[in-house]
């Protein structure tokens, strides 16, 4: 395959697929440094090719060359402002470099540009929570948690993150309200009841945890876990 991809580059340098497959073949052969060189060569001839830029981000991140990966992701954002991967990888690279405040700015920019797609926003918002926690910005973590609940109201992950950060801020009552809001979506769902039980255990309210354990036994049987 490597032989064919080399020939494709030689005979058809105007086709970016040659550089892309050549770099992929080199990765498979464990020649990562050469793979990055192939990507760089490809981008010299096709500086705006999205697939080559994404491959550059991926391979340089794998080799922990975060500044190099950051440069590729910056180019993706510039050339393709509606492309999720640019914002996601740019944020990940900034977090890897310890530049969480800048990561939060990229996330806000991405959310604004990807406003039409809630699923894309959810991925960025989760990174926002991670970045905010990394720089001890509890208020921003809570804000992102609220956004995640609003964006994906049927998914547990938003409620879980929001409750955690509210507890961290000492706002136990509001955290309990968040847990209850999730449980109301489907009061008899096993995961919802277990979620609430873990919250009450974590906050030291064993009486309410016991009520929920009994409820689990009644609804789903006296399994070893429930007992």
Secondary structure, 3 states (H helix, E strand, C coil): CHHHHHHHHHHCCCCHHHHHHHHHHHHHCCCHHHHHHHHHHHHHHCCCCHHHHHHHHHHHHHCCCHHHHHHHHHHHHHHCCCCHHHHHHHHHHHHHCCCHHHHHHHHHHHHHHCCCCHHHHHHHHHHHHHHHHHCCCHHHHHHHHHHHHHHCCCCHHHHHHHHHHHHHCCCHHHHHHHHHHHHHHCCCCHHHHHHHHHHHHHCCCHHHHHHHHHHHHHHHCCCCCCC
